[in-house]
Amino acid sequence: MHLDLLLQLFAVSFVWSNVLLLAHEGGHYLTARGLGFIVRSVDIGSGPAIARFCDRTGAIWSFRLFPIFGSVRFLNMDGSSPKLFAQFAIILAGPFANFVLASVPLIVSSIFFREFSIGLPRHFDGIGPAACLLLAYVSMSFGAVNLLPIPPLAGC
């Protein structure tokens, strides 16, 4: 019984980590494209690539084995260095995507479990509300940590 629960939590954590990375790198990607940069590649995760494709803009997307780290490589269209505003906007777009994504588990919890809380729930009706709260906290933490000016995080 406990092993089943542990395996379920691991599976949900693995999937959610990849969703977080995809949203995070997607935020950088969309902002860079919106500001007129040419995106060369997007890596979701680290380690060996398990899937790779080229989108219609020519960017190569690689999904990697381990859901930790990621990168977006881009060039300025005219070859000059990016302006400070553009760098700032691209850096903030990834963590912002994680903060927005944090609302998804809270909405799911309020719809399916009739429990909306950003603090500890008053009572636990199974693992659902607690798991949703945990996923929201992980999303917010992921976004906050990526704002720190520490290599290789986005904030540096």
DSSP file (Angstrom, degrees, kcal/mol; ACC not computed):
  #  RESIDUE AA STRUCTURE BP1 BP2  ACC     N-H-->O    O-->H-N    N-H-->O    O-->H-N    TCO  KAPPA ALPHA  PHI   PSI    X-CA   Y-CA   Z-CA
    1    1 A M     >        0   0    0      0, 0.0     4,-1.8     0, 0.0     5,-0.1   0.000 360.0 360.0 360.0 -50.2    0.0    0.0    0.0
    2    2 A H  H  >  +     0   0    0      1,-0.2     4,-2.3     2,-0.2     5,-0.1   0.842 360.0  55.3 -69.3 -32.4    2.7    2.5    1.0
    3    3 A L  H  > S+     0   0    0      2,-0.2     4,-2.5     1,-0.2    -1,-0.2   0.892 105.9  52.0 -66.9 -38.9    4.9    1.5   -2.0
    4    4 A D  H  > S+     0   0    0      2,-0.2     4,-2.3     1,-0.2    -2,-0.2   0.927 111.0  47.2 -60.1 -45.9    2.0    2.2   -4.4
    5    5 A L  H  X S+     0   0    0     -4,-1.8     4,-2.6     1,-0.2    -2,-0.2   0.905 111.9  50.6 -62.7 -42.5    1.5    5.7   -2.9
    6    6 A L  H  X S+     0   0    0     -4,-2.3     4,-2.3     1,-0.2    -2,-0.2   0.908 111.0  48.0 -63.3 -42.8    5.3    6.3   -3.1
    7    7 A L  H  X S+     0   0    0     -4,-2.5     4,-2.5     2,-0.2    -1,-0.2   0.879 111.6  50.6 -66.0 -37.6    5.4    5.3   -6.7
    8    8 A Q  H  X S+     0   0    0     -4,-2.3     4,-2.7     2,-0.2     5,-0.2   0.924 111.0  48.0 -65.1 -44.2    2.4    7.5   -7.5
    9    9 A L  H  X S+     0   0    0     -4,-2.6     4,-2.6     1,-0.2    -2,-0.2   0.893 112.0  50.3 -63.4 -39.2    4.0   10.5   -5.8
   10   10 A F  H  X S+     0   0    0     -4,-2.3     4,-2.6     2,-0.2    -2,-0.2   0.932 111.5  47.8 -63.8 -45.1    7.3    9.8   -7.7
   11   11 A A  H  X S+     0   0    0     -4,-2.5     4,-2.5     2,-0.2    -2,-0.2   0.922 113.6  46.9 -62.2 -44.8    5.5    9.6  -11.0
   12   12 A V  H  X S+     0   0    0     -4,-2.7     4,-2.9     1,-0.2    -1,-0.2   0.910 113.1  49.9 -64.2 -41.5    3.5   12.8  -10.3
   13   13 A S  H  X S+     0   0    0     -4,-2.6     4,-2.4    -5,-0.2    -2,-0.2   0.904 111.2  49.0 -63.1 -41.8    6.7   14.6   -9.2
   14   14 A F  H  X S+     0   0    0     -4,-2.6     4,-1.7     2,-0.2    -2,-0.2   0.939 114.7  44.0 -64.1 -47.3    8.6   13.5  -12.3
   15   15 A V  H  X S+     0   0    0     -4,-2.5     4,-2.2     1,-0.2    -2,-0.2   0.929 114.5  49.6 -63.1 -45.7    5.8   14.6  -14.7
   16   16 A W  H  X S+     0   0    0     -4,-2.9     4,-2.9     1,-0.2    -1,-0.2   0.873 106.9  55.5 -64.1 -37.4    5.3   17.9  -12.8
   17   17 A S  H  X S+     0   0    0     -4,-2.4     4,-2.3     1,-0.2    -1,-0.2   0.906 109.9  46.3 -60.5 -41.2    9.1   18.6  -12.9
   18   18 A N  H  X S+     0   0    0     -4,-1.7     4,-2.6     2,-0.2    -2,-0.2   0.876 111.4  51.2 -69.2 -37.0    9.0   18.2  -16.7
   19   19 A V  H  X S+     0   0    0     -4,-2.2     4,-2.7     2,-0.2     5,-0.2   0.920 110.6  49.9 -63.8 -43.0    5.9   20.4  -16.9
   20   20 A L  H  X S+     0   0    0     -4,-2.9     4,-2.8     2,-0.2    -2,-0.2   0.929 112.8  46.1 -60.0 -46.4    7.7   23.1  -14.8
   21   21 A L  H  X S+     0   0    0     -4,-2.3     4,-3.0     2,-0.2     5,-0.4   0.911 112.7  50.0 -64.5 -41.9   10.7   23.0  -17.0
   22   22 A L  H  X S+     0   0    0     -4,-2.6     4,-2.2     1,-0.2    -2,-0.2   0.926 114.4  44.2 -62.9 -44.4    8.7   23.1  -20.2
   23   23 A A  H  X S+     0   0    0     -4,-2.7     4,-2.0     2,-0.2    -2,-0.2   0.915 115.4  49.4 -64.7 -42.7    6.7   26.1  -18.9
   24   24 A H  H  X S+     0   0    0     -4,-2.8     4,-1.7    -5,-0.2    -2,-0.2   0.962 117.0  38.3 -62.7 -54.3    9.9   27.8  -17.6
   25   25 A E  H  X S+     0   0    0     -4,-3.0     4,-2.8     1,-0.2    -1,-0.2   0.844 113.3  58.6 -68.0 -32.1   11.9   27.4  -20.8
   26   26 A G  H  X S+     0   0    0     -4,-2.2     4,-3.0    -5,-0.4     5,-0.3   0.868 102.8  53.8 -62.7 -36.4    8.7   28.1  -22.8
   27   27 A G  H  X S+     0   0    0     -4,-2.0     4,-1.9     2,-0.2    -2,-0.2   0.924 111.2  44.6 -62.5 -45.0    8.5   31.5  -21.1
   28   28 A H  H  X S+     0   0    0     -4,-1.7     4,-2.6     2,-0.2    -2,-0.2   0.931 115.3  49.6 -62.1 -45.4   12.0   32.3  -22.1
   29   29 A Y  H  X S+     0   0    0     -4,-2.8     4,-2.6     1,-0.2     5,-0.2   0.940 112.0  45.6 -59.9 -52.0   11.4   31.0  -25.6
   30   30 A L  H  X S+     0   0    0     -4,-3.0     4,-2.5     1,-0.2    -1,-0.2   0.882 114.9  47.8 -63.2 -38.6    8.2   33.0  -26.2
   31   31 A T  H  X S+     0   0    0     -4,-1.9     4,-1.8    -5,-0.3    -1,-0.2   0.922 111.7  49.2 -69.0 -43.6    9.6   36.2  -24.8
   32   32 A A  H  <>S+     0   0    0     -4,-2.6     5,-2.7     1,-0.2    -2,-0.2   0.929 114.6  45.4 -61.2 -44.5   12.8   35.9  -26.9
   33   33 A R  H ><5S+     0   0    0     -4,-2.6     3,-1.6     1,-0.2    -2,-0.2   0.910 111.1  53.5 -64.5 -41.6   10.7   35.3  -30.0
   34   34 A G  H 3<5S+     0   0    0     -4,-2.5    -1,-0.2     1,-0.3    -2,-0.2   0.797 107.1  51.9 -64.5 -27.8    8.3   38.1  -29.1
   35   35 A L  T 3<5S-     0   0    0     -4,-1.8    -1,-0.3    -5,-0.1    -2,-0.2   0.355 125.6-100.5 -90.9   6.0   11.3   40.5  -28.8
   36   36 A G  T < 5S+     0   0    0     -3,-1.6    41,-0.5     1,-0.3    -3,-0.2   0.645  72.5 142.9  90.8  15.5   12.6   39.6  -32.2
   37   37 A F  E   < -A   76   0A   0     -5,-2.7     2,-0.7    -6,-0.2    -1,-0.3  -0.565  52.5-121.7 -86.4 154.1   15.4   37.1  -31.4
   38   38 A I  E     -A   75   0A   0     37,-3.1    37,-2.9    -2,-0.2     2,-0.6  -0.864  25.3-147.2 -92.3 116.9   16.2   34.0  -33.4
   39   39 A V  E     -A   74   0A   0     -2,-0.7    35,-0.3    35,-0.2     3,-0.1  -0.773  18.2-179.3 -89.2 121.6   15.9   31.0  -31.1
   40   40 A R  E     -     0   0A   0     33,-2.8    20,-2.3    -2,-0.6     2,-0.3   0.895  61.7  -6.1 -85.6 -46.2   18.4   28.3  -32.0
   41   41 A S  E     -Ab  73  60A   0     32,-1.4    32,-2.7    18,-0.3     2,-0.4  -0.997  47.0-155.8-153.8 154.1   17.6   25.6  -29.5
   42   42 A V  E     -Ab  72  61A   0     18,-2.7    20,-2.9    -2,-0.3     2,-0.5  -0.988  13.8-165.0-131.6 121.0   15.6   24.8  -26.4
   43   43 A D  E     -Ab  71  62A   0     28,-3.0    28,-1.9    -2,-0.4     2,-0.7  -0.935   3.3-163.1-108.8 125.8   16.7   22.1  -24.0
   44   44 A I  E     -Ab  70  63A   0     18,-3.2    20,-3.1    -2,-0.5    26,-0.2  -0.917  65.4 -18.5-107.5 105.7   14.2   20.7  -21.5
   45   45 A G  E    S-     0   0A   0     24,-1.4     2,-0.3    -2,-0.7    20,-0.1  -0.445  81.3 -89.3  95.2-171.4   16.2   18.9  -18.8
   46   46 A S  E    S+A   66   0A   0     20,-2.4    20,-2.6    -2,-0.1    22,-0.1  -0.863  74.8  48.0-136.8 170.7   19.8   17.5  -18.9
   47   47 A G  E    S-     0   0A   0     -2,-0.3     3,-0.1    18,-0.2     2,-0.0  -0.520 100.0  -7.0  93.0-165.7   21.5   14.3  -19.9
   48   48 A P  E    S-     0   0A   0      0, 0.0    17,-1.8     0, 0.0     2,-0.2  -0.351  78.1-107.4 -67.8 144.7   21.0   12.3  -23.1
   49   49 A A  E     -A   64   0A   0     15,-0.2    15,-0.3     1,-0.1     3,-0.1  -0.521  31.7-178.8 -71.6 132.9   18.2   13.5  -25.4
   50   50 A I  E    S+     0   0A   0     13,-3.3     2,-0.3     1,-0.4    14,-0.2   0.594  74.2  14.0-105.4 -17.1   15.2   11.2  -25.4
   51   51 A A  E     +A   63   0A   0     12,-1.5    12,-3.0     2,-0.0    -1,-0.4  -0.973  65.5 179.1-154.7 145.1   13.2   13.2  -28.0
   52   52 A R  E     +A   62   0A   0     -2,-0.3     2,-0.3    10,-0.2    10,-0.2  -0.993   6.2 162.9-149.3 138.1   14.2   15.9  -30.4
   53   53 A F  E     -A   61   0A   0      8,-2.2     8,-3.4    -2,-0.3     2,-0.5  -0.981  31.4-125.8-150.6 162.7   12.3   17.9  -33.0
   54   54 A C  E     -A   60   0A   0     -2,-0.3     6,-0.2     6,-0.2   -13,-0.0  -0.944  26.7-143.9-110.8 126.0   12.6   21.1  -35.0
   55   55 A D    >   -     0   0    0      4,-2.5     3,-1.7    -2,-0.5     0, 0.0  -0.221  34.8 -91.6 -82.8 178.8    9.7   23.6  -34.9
   56   56 A R  T 3  S+     0   0    0      1,-0.3    -1,-0.1     2,-0.1    -2,-0.0   0.667 125.0  56.7 -68.1 -16.2    8.5   25.8  -37.8
   57   57 A T  T 3  S-     0   0    0      2,-0.1    -1,-0.3   -17,-0.0     3,-0.1   0.520 120.2-105.8 -90.6  -5.1   10.8   28.6  -36.8
   58   58 A G  S <  S+     0   0    0     -3,-1.7     2,-0.2     1,-0.3    -2,-0.1   0.401  72.6 141.7  97.6  -2.1   13.9   26.4  -37.0
   59   59 A A        -     0   0    0    -18,-0.1    -4,-2.5     1,-0.1     2,-0.6  -0.548  48.0-134.7 -74.3 136.8   14.5   26.0  -33.3
   60   60 A I  E     -Ab  54  41A   0    -20,-2.3   -18,-2.7    -2,-0.2     2,-0.5  -0.844  17.3-158.0 -95.2 119.5   15.6   22.6  -32.2
   61   61 A W  E     -Ab  53  42A   0     -8,-3.4    -8,-2.2    -2,-0.6     2,-0.5  -0.857   8.6-171.3 -99.0 126.9   13.7   21.3  -29.1
   62   62 A S  E     -Ab  52  43A   0    -20,-2.9   -18,-3.2    -2,-0.5     2,-0.6  -0.980  10.7-160.1-121.6 124.7   15.4   18.6  -27.1
   63   63 A F  E     -Ab  51  44A   0    -12,-3.0   -13,-3.3    -2,-0.5   -12,-1.5  -0.916  22.2-159.4-101.3 123.3   13.7   16.7  -24.3
   64   64 A R  E     -A   49   0A   0    -20,-3.1   -15,-0.2    -2,-0.6   -17,-0.2  -0.582  25.0-109.8-110.1 167.3   16.3   15.1  -22.0
   65   65 A L  E    S+     0   0A   0    -17,-1.8   -18,-0.2    -2,-0.2   -16,-0.1   0.854  97.7  56.2 -65.1 -42.3   16.3   12.3  -19.5
   66   66 A F  E    S-A   46   0A   0    -20,-2.6     2,-2.5     2,-0.1   -20,-2.4  -0.827  76.0-138.5-102.7 124.4   16.7   14.2  -16.2
   67   67 A P  E     +     0   0A   0      0, 0.0     2,-0.4     0, 0.0   -22,-0.1  -0.314  70.0 102.6 -79.7  61.0   14.2   16.9  -15.4
   68   68 A I  E    S-     0   0A   0     -2,-2.5    -2,-0.1     1,-0.2   -50,-0.0  -0.992  74.0  -1.1-143.1 135.0   16.8   19.4  -14.0
   69   69 A F  E     -     0   0A   0     -2,-0.4   -24,-1.4   -24,-0.1     2,-0.3   0.180  59.6-174.5  69.2 166.3   18.2   22.4  -15.7
   70   70 A G  E     -A   44   0A   0    -26,-0.2     2,-0.3    -3,-0.1   -26,-0.2  -0.939   5.9-152.1-177.9 169.4   17.3   23.6  -19.2
   71   71 A S  E     -A   43   0A   0    -28,-1.9   -28,-3.0    -2,-0.3     2,-0.4  -0.996  12.3-152.3-157.4 155.4   18.4   26.3  -21.6
   72   72 A V  E     -A   42   0A   0     -2,-0.3     2,-0.5   -30,-0.2   -30,-0.2  -0.992  17.0-160.1-128.8 122.1   17.3   28.5  -24.5
   73   73 A R  E     +A   41   0A   0    -32,-2.7   -33,-2.8    -2,-0.4   -32,-1.4  -0.899  22.0 163.1-105.7 128.0   19.9   29.6  -27.0
   74   74 A F  E     -A   39   0A   0     -2,-0.5     2,-0.3   -35,-0.3   -35,-0.2  -0.948  25.6-146.7-143.5 161.7   19.1   32.6  -29.1
   75   75 A L  E     -A   38   0A   0    -37,-2.9   -37,-3.1    -2,-0.3     2,-0.3  -0.943  27.7-112.0-126.5 148.2   20.7   35.3  -31.3
   76   76 A N  E >   -A   37   0A   0     -2,-0.3     3,-1.4     4,-0.3   -39,-0.2  -0.610  31.3-124.9 -74.2 140.5   19.8   38.9  -31.9
   77   77 A M  T 3  S+     0   0    0    -41,-0.5    -1,-0.1    -2,-0.3   -40,-0.1   0.834 108.8  41.0 -59.8 -35.1   18.6   39.3  -35.5
   78   78 A D  T 3  S-     0   0    0      2,-0.1    -1,-0.3     3,-0.0     3,-0.1   0.386 113.4-112.9 -97.2   5.5   21.1   42.0  -36.4
   79   79 A G  S <  S+     0   0    0     -3,-1.4    -2,-0.1     1,-0.3     2,-0.1   0.351  76.2 125.2  84.7  -7.2   24.0   40.3  -34.6
   80   80 A S  S    S-     0   0    0      1,-0.1    -4,-0.3    -5,-0.1    -1,-0.3  -0.328  71.7 -89.1 -80.2 167.4   24.3   43.0  -31.9
   81   81 A S        -     0   0    0      1,-0.1    -1,-0.1    -3,-0.1    -6,-0.0  -0.506  52.2 -97.6 -75.5 146.1   24.2   42.3  -28.2
   82   82 A P        -     0   0    0      0, 0.0    -1,-0.1     0, 0.0    -6,-0.0  -0.292  39.4-109.5 -64.8 146.1   20.8   42.4  -26.6
   83   83 A K     >  -     0   0    0      1,-0.1     4,-2.3    -3,-0.1     5,-0.2  -0.299  29.0-109.0 -68.8 159.5   19.6   45.5  -24.9
   84   84 A L  H  > S+     0   0    0      1,-0.2     4,-2.6     2,-0.2     5,-0.2   0.887 118.4  52.8 -60.2 -41.6   19.3   45.5  -21.1
   85   85 A F  H  > S+     0   0    0      1,-0.2     4,-2.7     2,-0.2    -1,-0.2   0.916 109.5  49.1 -60.7 -43.1   15.5   45.6  -21.2
   86   86 A A  H  > S+     0   0    0      2,-0.2     4,-2.4     1,-0.2     5,-0.2   0.919 112.0  48.0 -64.3 -43.9   15.4   42.6  -23.5
   87   87 A Q  H  X S+     0   0    0     -4,-2.3     4,-2.4     1,-0.2    -1,-0.2   0.933 113.4  48.3 -60.6 -45.4   17.8   40.6  -21.3
   88   88 A F  H  X S+     0   0    0     -4,-2.6     4,-2.4     1,-0.2    -2,-0.2   0.915 112.1  48.3 -61.7 -45.5   15.8   41.5  -18.2
   89   89 A A  H  X S+     0   0    0     -4,-2.7     4,-1.4     1,-0.2    -1,-0.2   0.902 112.9  47.6 -64.1 -42.1   12.4   40.5  -19.9
   90   90 A I  H  X S+     0   0    0     -4,-2.4     4,-0.8     1,-0.2    -1,-0.2   0.899 112.3  49.7 -67.4 -40.4   13.8   37.2  -21.1
   91   91 A I  H  < S+     0   0    0     -4,-2.4     3,-0.5    -5,-0.2    -2,-0.2   0.918 113.8  45.1 -64.0 -43.3   15.3   36.3  -17.7
   92   92 A L  H  X S+     0   0    0     -4,-2.4     4,-2.2     1,-0.2    -1,-0.2   0.730  97.6  74.4 -74.4 -21.3   12.0   37.1  -15.9
   93   93 A A  H  X S+     0   0    0     -4,-1.4     4,-2.0     2,-0.2    -1,-0.2   0.862  92.9  52.6 -63.4 -37.2    9.8   35.3  -18.3
   94   94 A G  H  X S+     0   0    0     -4,-0.8     4,-1.6    -3,-0.5    -1,-0.2   0.972 113.1  40.8 -65.3 -55.4   10.8   31.8  -17.1
   95   95 A P  H  > S+     0   0    0      0, 0.0     4,-2.2     0, 0.0    -1,-0.2   0.881 112.7  56.8 -60.5 -36.3   10.1   32.4  -13.4
   96   96 A F  H  X S+     0   0    0     -4,-2.2     4,-2.4     1,-0.2     5,-0.2   0.912 104.0  53.1 -59.8 -41.4    6.9   34.3  -14.2
   97   97 A A  H  X S+     0   0    0     -4,-2.0     4,-2.4     1,-0.2    -1,-0.2   0.879 108.5  50.6 -60.8 -37.6    5.7   31.2  -16.1
   98   98 A N  H  X S+     0   0    0     -4,-1.6     4,-1.4     2,-0.2    -1,-0.2   0.881 108.7  50.7 -68.8 -37.5    6.3   29.1  -13.0
   99   99 A F  H  < S+     0   0    0     -4,-2.2     4,-0.5     2,-0.2    -2,-0.2   0.900 112.5  46.6 -66.2 -39.4    4.4   31.6  -10.8
  100  100 A V  H >< S+     0   0    0     -4,-2.4     3,-1.4     1,-0.2     4,-0.4   0.916 110.2  53.7 -65.9 -42.2    1.5   31.4  -13.2
  101  101 A L  H >< S+     0   0    0     -4,-2.4     3,-1.2     1,-0.3    -1,-0.2   0.776  94.9  70.2 -64.1 -26.2    1.7   27.6  -13.4
  102  102 A A  T 3X S+     0   0    0     -4,-1.4     4,-0.8     1,-0.3    -1,-0.3   0.765  89.9  62.6 -62.5 -24.3    1.5   27.5   -9.5
  103  103 A S  H <> S+     0   0    0     -3,-1.4     4,-2.4    -4,-0.5    -1,-0.3   0.763  87.9  72.6 -72.9 -23.3   -2.2   28.6   -9.8
  104  104 A V  H <> S+     0   0    0     -3,-1.2     4,-2.6    -4,-0.4     5,-0.2   0.942  98.0  43.6 -60.5 -52.0   -3.1   25.4  -11.8
  105  105 A P  H  > S+     0   0    0      0, 0.0     4,-2.5     0, 0.0    -1,-0.2   0.863 113.6  53.1 -63.5 -32.0   -2.9   23.0   -8.8
  106  106 A L  H  X S+     0   0    0     -4,-0.8     4,-2.1     2,-0.2    -2,-0.2   0.902 110.8  46.1 -67.9 -39.3   -4.7   25.5   -6.6
  107  107 A I  H  X S+     0   0    0     -4,-2.4     4,-2.2     2,-0.2     5,-0.2   0.918 112.5  50.7 -67.1 -42.8   -7.5   25.8   -9.1
  108  108 A V  H  X>S+     0   0    0     -4,-2.6     4,-2.9     1,-0.2     5,-0.6   0.918 110.7  50.0 -59.4 -43.8   -7.7   22.0   -9.5
  109  109 A S  H  X5S+     0   0    0     -4,-2.5     6,-1.7     1,-0.2     4,-1.5   0.900 111.4  47.7 -62.4 -41.1   -7.9   21.7   -5.7
  110  110 A S  H  <5S+     0   0    0     -4,-2.1     4,-0.3     4,-0.2    -1,-0.2   0.852 118.4  40.6 -71.2 -32.5  -10.7   24.2   -5.4
  111  111 A I  H  <5S+     0   0    0     -4,-2.2    -2,-0.2    -5,-0.1    -3,-0.2   0.947 127.4  27.4 -79.0 -51.0  -12.7   22.5   -8.3
  112  112 A F  H  <5S+     0   0    0     -4,-2.9    -3,-0.2    -5,-0.2    -2,-0.2   0.813 134.7  28.1 -86.6 -31.1  -12.2   18.9   -7.5
  113  113 A F  S  <<S-     0   0    0     -4,-1.5    -3,-0.2    -5,-0.6    -1,-0.2   0.408  94.1-128.5-111.4   0.6  -11.6   18.8   -3.8
  114  114 A R  S    S+     0   0    0     -4,-0.3     2,-0.4    -5,-0.3    -4,-0.2   0.848  72.3 121.0  53.3  36.9  -13.6   22.0   -2.8
  115  115 A E        +     0   0    0     -6,-1.7     2,-0.5    -9,-0.1    -2,-0.2  -0.968  36.7 176.1-134.0 115.1  -10.5   23.1   -1.0
  116  116 A F        +     0   0    0     -2,-0.4     2,-0.3    -6,-0.1    -9,-0.1  -0.965  21.9 141.1-121.7 116.3   -8.7   26.4   -1.8
  117  117 A S        -     0   0    0     -2,-0.5    -8,-0.1    12,-0.1    -2,-0.0  -0.977  38.2-170.5-153.8 135.9   -5.9   27.2    0.5
  118  118 A I  S    S+     0   0    0     -2,-0.3     2,-0.2     2,-0.1    -1,-0.1   0.401  86.5  53.4-102.7  -0.9   -2.4   28.7    0.0
  119  119 A G  S    S-     0   0    0      1,-0.1     3,-0.1     0, 0.0    -2,-0.0  -0.456 116.0 -52.4-110.3-169.6   -1.6   27.8    3.6
  120  120 A L        -     0   0    0     -2,-0.2    -1,-0.1     1,-0.1    -2,-0.1  -0.479  66.2-109.1 -67.8 134.1   -1.9   24.4    5.3
  121  121 A P        -     0   0    0      0, 0.0     3,-0.1     0, 0.0    -1,-0.1  -0.268  16.4-128.2 -62.2 150.3   -5.3   22.9    4.9
  122  122 A R  S    S+     0   0    0      1,-0.2     2,-0.3    -3,-0.1    -2,-0.1   0.860  90.5   1.9 -66.6 -35.5   -7.6   22.7    7.9
  123  123 A H  S    S-     0   0    0      2,-0.0     2,-0.6     0, 0.0    -1,-0.2  -0.972  73.2-121.7-148.2 158.9   -8.2   19.1    7.4
  124  124 A F        -     0   0    0     -2,-0.3     2,-0.9    -3,-0.1     3,-0.1  -0.922  16.3-174.5-110.3 115.6   -7.0   16.4    4.9
  125  125 A D  S    S-     0   0    0     -2,-0.6     3,-0.3     1,-0.2     2,-0.1  -0.670  73.3 -50.1-100.1  73.8   -9.7   14.6    2.9
  126  126 A G  S    S-     0   0    0     -2,-0.9     4,-0.4     1,-0.2    -1,-0.2  -0.385  84.2 -62.2  85.9-171.3   -7.2   12.2    1.3
  127  127 A I  S  > S+     0   0    0      1,-0.1     4,-2.9     2,-0.1     5,-0.2   0.630 109.2  89.5 -89.2 -14.4   -4.0   13.2   -0.3
  128  128 A G  H  > S+     0   0    0     -3,-0.3     4,-2.5     1,-0.2     5,-0.2   0.918  90.1  39.9 -52.9 -59.0   -5.5   15.2   -3.2
  129  129 A P  H  > S+     0   0    0      0, 0.0     4,-2.3     0, 0.0    -1,-0.2   0.892 117.9  49.3 -62.3 -37.8   -5.6   18.7   -1.6
  130  130 A A  H  > S+     0   0    0     -4,-0.4     4,-2.3     2,-0.2    -2,-0.2   0.901 111.2  49.4 -67.3 -39.6   -2.2   18.3    0.1
  131  131 A A  H  X S+     0   0    0     -4,-2.9     4,-2.5     2,-0.2    -1,-0.2   0.909 110.9  50.0 -65.6 -41.4   -0.7   17.1   -3.2
  132  132 A C  H  X S+     0   0    0     -4,-2.5     4,-2.1    -5,-0.2    -2,-0.2   0.913 111.4  48.8 -61.9 -42.6   -2.1   20.1   -5.1
  133  133 A L  H  X S+     0   0    0     -4,-2.3     4,-2.4     2,-0.2    -2,-0.2   0.903 110.7  50.9 -63.5 -41.2   -0.8   22.4   -2.4
  134  134 A L  H  X S+     0   0    0     -4,-2.3     4,-2.6     1,-0.2    -2,-0.2   0.918 109.2  50.4 -62.7 -43.8    2.6   20.8   -2.6
  135  135 A L  H  X S+     0   0    0     -4,-2.5     4,-2.1     1,-0.2    -1,-0.2   0.886 110.5  50.0 -62.9 -38.2    2.7   21.1   -6.4
  136  136 A A  H  X S+     0   0    0     -4,-2.1     4,-2.4     2,-0.2    -1,-0.2   0.921 111.6  48.0 -65.5 -43.4    1.8   24.8   -6.1
  137  137 A Y  H  X S+     0   0    0     -4,-2.4     4,-2.7     1,-0.2    -2,-0.2   0.899 110.7  51.3 -63.9 -40.3    4.6   25.4   -3.6
  138  138 A V  H  X S+     0   0    0     -4,-2.6     4,-2.7     2,-0.2    -1,-0.2   0.909 110.1  50.1 -63.2 -41.1    7.1   23.5   -5.7
  139  139 A S  H  X S+     0   0    0     -4,-2.1     4,-2.1     2,-0.2    -2,-0.2   0.935 113.2  44.8 -62.2 -46.6    6.1   25.7   -8.7
  140  140 A M  H  X S+     0   0    0     -4,-2.4     4,-2.5     2,-0.2    -2,-0.2   0.895 114.5  49.3 -65.4 -39.4    6.5   28.9   -6.7
  141  141 A S  H  X S+     0   0    0     -4,-2.7     4,-2.9     2,-0.2     5,-0.3   0.908 108.8  52.8 -65.7 -42.0    9.8   27.7   -5.2
  142  142 A F  H  X S+     0   0    0     -4,-2.7     4,-1.6    -5,-0.2    -2,-0.2   0.919 112.5  45.0 -59.3 -44.9   11.1   26.8   -8.7
  143  143 A G  H  < S+     0   0    0     -4,-2.1     4,-0.4     2,-0.2    -2,-0.2   0.915 114.1  48.7 -65.3 -43.3   10.3   30.3   -9.9
  144  144 A A  H >< S+     0   0    0     -4,-2.5     3,-1.3     1,-0.2     4,-0.4   0.910 109.9  50.5 -65.5 -43.1   11.8   32.0   -6.9
  145  145 A V  H >< S+     0   0    0     -4,-2.9     3,-1.5     1,-0.3    -1,-0.2   0.869 104.8  58.7 -63.6 -35.9   15.0   30.0   -6.9
  146  146 A N  T 3< S+     0   0    0     -4,-1.6     9,-1.0     1,-0.3    -1,-0.3   0.587  96.1  63.2 -72.7  -8.0   15.5   30.8  -10.6
  147  147 A L  T <  S+     0   0    0     -3,-1.3    -1,-0.3    -4,-0.4    -2,-0.2   0.609  80.8 104.5 -85.6 -12.6   15.5   34.5   -9.8
  148  148 A L  S <  S-     0   0    0     -3,-1.5     2,-2.1    -4,-0.4     7,-0.6  -0.432  81.1-122.6 -70.1 141.2   18.6   34.1   -7.7
  149  149 A P        +     0   0    0      0, 0.0    -1,-0.1     0, 0.0     7,-0.1  -0.371  69.6 124.6 -83.3  62.3   21.8   35.4   -9.4
  150  150 A I    >   -     0   0    0     -2,-2.1     3,-2.8    -4,-0.1     6,-0.3  -0.982  64.7 -86.7-122.8 125.6   23.6   32.1   -9.2
  151  151 A P  T 3  S+     0   0    0      0, 0.0     3,-0.1     0, 0.0    -3,-0.0  -0.459 109.2  21.0 -64.0 142.0   25.1   30.3  -12.2
  152  152 A P  T 3  S+     0   0    0      0, 0.0     2,-0.0     0, 0.0     0, 0.0  -0.797 102.1 101.0 -99.6  29.9   23.6   28.5  -14.1
  153  153 A L  S X  S-     0   0    0     -3,-2.8     3,-1.5     1,-0.1    -7,-0.1  -0.280  82.3-109.7 -74.9 162.6   20.2   29.8  -13.1
  154  154 A A  T 3  S+     0   0    0      1,-0.3    -7,-0.1     2,-0.1    -1,-0.1   0.766 108.8  70.5 -63.9 -26.4   18.3   32.3  -15.2
  155  155 A G  T 3         0   0    0     -9,-1.0    -1,-0.3    -7,-0.6    -8,-0.1   0.475 360.0 360.0 -76.0   0.5   18.9   35.2  -12.8
  156  156 A C    <         0   0    0     -3,-1.5    -1,-0.2    -6,-0.3    -2,-0.1   0.474 360.0 360.0-107.4 360.0   22.6   35.5  -13.4
